[in-house]
Amino acid sequence: MTFQEATNFLLQKLPVFQNIGGKAYKSGLERIQSLCEVLGNPHKKFKSIHIAGTNGKGSTSHFLASILQEAGYKVGLTTSPHLKSFTERIKINGNEIEKEILADFVGKYQTLIEETQASFFEAMIALAFWYFAEKQVDIAVVETGMGGRLDATNILLPEISIITTIGYDHQQWLGDTLPKIASEKAGIIKPHTPVIISEKQTETQAVFLQKAQQENAPIYFAQDTFILLESHLSMPYLHLNYQNTQNNELIALQSALLGNYQKKNLIGVLKAVEILREKGYVIPLQAVQTGVKNVLKNTDLRGRWQILQEKPLIIADIAHNEQGVSEIVEQISQTPHRNLHLVLGFVSDKDVTKLLSLFPKNAFFYFCEPAIPRAMPVEQITEIAQNLGLHFQAIPKVSQAYQVACQQAQTDDLIFVGGSTFVVAEI
């Protein structure tokens, strides 16, 4: 089977969340367990770190993978969604899985994948686990897809679990309150396995404490150990100074990821490093510092407050829920610029009225549609924008909307591209 044939099979035969949203979501672990059983239970053959959360789990995963790589470990990394190619989802030491290996795997197990009625995500997770076992990684960093309790990744028995910030997203499947959403994420807490909560939130704290108690799992709120003393952006890095409140150690970091939201993600990362050291992993401070500094080079993470150009300043970010967009808007307000141009598109299952109302009303909006079946039609977005009194142009093709924004912006303006992972992917 060729890579193109494998791609066609995965996209056409399997439910893909990127294309059809919730209809592709299959809760439960039966299918992934059946797949992995035939594959020889590869998930039991490597050590892992398991990460869930609404926002921040992707950045946290990439930071940890980069740090462990700098410490000399062979590190698997599986995340979702991808921006350009499936192969982005599965990496070892920053190198994407070879197309030939993906194609051979799909060709060999095509019938099994169909018989188990696996989703695209489940097939990719089975492939990731098999690949990490085959390549004998020292440790794999595994990001959940959606939720946690019934997520395909939740057959792992990890070294540590990490839960990042909880916010509103995918409420149709995870619940309509923060405690309900947190309860789904808390499903990754395993018996006697340390769990780190990156951000202490009043609404969710009790949920995590209760689940950890049930599982006899040591629980750590990262903010109880690490505090941010000072931060400033001095290109090309976000400079951060943390203090360990237990031993007063000062940790100076330079992050290649520039979003303000990385400040709280890194608190969880620092706590994870501390727990890993207690488990016998050798991770010098220098590996932490170079891992954070070289995260883009080591993992090729894209679309997180990514600066595409400087004059005019063009920034892309995949934030696509209320909490993520709020943080982006706050950082835009702190970024010097004259006029603000927003190239935005959305998927149809988002509360776009709420999201658009977060952006400054005096901006110039360019509404577009990412080239996926789930995209919200621009006509629908413009109706919402009219009700909000926004100044906009509707230009369905993402690339054209981006070009028009670039043509109309002055050198001291700011162009922001976002609203959806899939808009950023096209740019």
Stockholm file with secondary structure:
# STOCKHOLM 1.0

chainA/1-427         MTFQEATNFLLQKLPVFQNIGGKAYKSGLERIQSLCEVLGNPHKKFKSIHIAGTNGKGSTSHFLASILQEAGYKVGLTTSPHLKSFTERIKINGNEIEKEILADFVGKYQTLIEETQASFFEAMIALAFWYFAEKQVDIAVVETGMGGRLDATNILLPEISIITTIGYDHQQWLGDTLPKIASEKAGIIKPHTPVIISEKQTETQAVFLQKAQQENAPIYFAQDTFILLESHLSMPYLHLNYQNTQNNELIALQSALLGNYQKKNLIGVLKAVEILREKGYVIPLQAVQTGVKNVLKNTDLRGRWQILQEKPLIIADIAHNEQGVSEIVEQISQTPHRNLHLVLGFVSDKDVTKLLSLFPKNAFFYFCEPAIPRAMPVEQITEIAQNLGLHFQAIPKVSQAYQVACQQAQTDDLIFVGGSTFVVAEI
#=GR chainA/1-427 SS CCHHHHHHHHHHHSCCHHHHGGGGCCCSSHHHHHHHHHTTCGGGSSEEEEEECSBSHHHHHHHHHHHHHHTTCCEEEECSCCSSCGGGGEEETTEECCHHHHHHHHHHHHHHHHHTTCCHHHHHHHHHHHHHHHTTCSEEEEECSSCSTTCGGGGCCCSEEEECBCCCCCHHHHCSSHHHHHHHHGGGCCTTCCEEESSCCTTTHHHHHHHHHHTTCCEEEGGGTEEEEEEEEETTEEEEEEEETTTCCEEEEEESCCCTTHHHHHHHHHHHHHHHHHTTCCCCHHHHHHHHHTHHHHHCCCSSSEEEEETTEEEECCCCSHHHHHHHHHHHHHSCCSSEEEEECCBTTSCHHHHHHHSCTTSEEEEEECSSTTBCCHHHHHHHHHHHTCEEEEEEEHHHHHHHHHHHCCTTCEEEEESSHHHHHHC
#=GC SS_cons         CCHHHHHHHHHHHSCCHHHHGGGGCCCSSHHHHHHHHHTTCGGGSSEEEEEECSBSHHHHHHHHHHHHHHTTCCEEEECSCCSSCGGGGEEETTEECCHHHHHHHHHHHHHHHHHTTCCHHHHHHHHHHHHHHHTTCSEEEEECSSCSTTCGGGGCCCSEEEECBCCCCCHHHHCSSHHHHHHHHGGGCCTTCCEEESSCCTTTHHHHHHHHHHTTCCEEEGGGTEEEEEEEEETTEEEEEEEETTTCCEEEEEESCCCTTHHHHHHHHHHHHHHHHHTTCCCCHHHHHHHHHTHHHHHCCCSSSEEEEETTEEEECCCCSHHHHHHHHHHHHHSCCSSEEEEECCBTTSCHHHHHHHSCTTSEEEEEECSSTTBCCHHHHHHHHHHHTCEEEEEEEHHHHHHHHHHHCCTTCEEEEESSHHHHHHC
//
